Amino acid sequence: LSVDLDLQPLLFGLLLSLFLVTVLGNLLIILAISSDSHLHTPMYFLLSSLSLTDVEFISITVPNLL
């Protein structure tokens, strides 16, 4: 993203931290929905599917960017 060599480690750290927070947050959503039987409704199935899709998308695009 940057040609400036001093700025590259900062951008790498920022993108890596955003990647980790996003993946862990979505995995926590999936874990919470799958572990509680009261959350086995169509709405929460949609939310877990969206979280899984977000994890897949982030896992494909961000490592290529880093």
Steps between C-alpha positions, in 0.01 A plus 500: 500500500782738572831562331636668815704236686443667837123482462480135389546338848232729643253408226587132537435512875174689455368263235611193694329619818179580311516156337540322834224699671260436212569127481484448877182706531323306228616168643365604840163580341492157333603329826235685703224413255599135470541447875165645616195297401271805534685660210420225251247709310505608135614852588805376688570245227520795260730689738733203535503452123590867452777470760638191327490677164680798652773276645547331162514831312740660748720189502535513122548873440700636795794252490552589134499866598752443778 
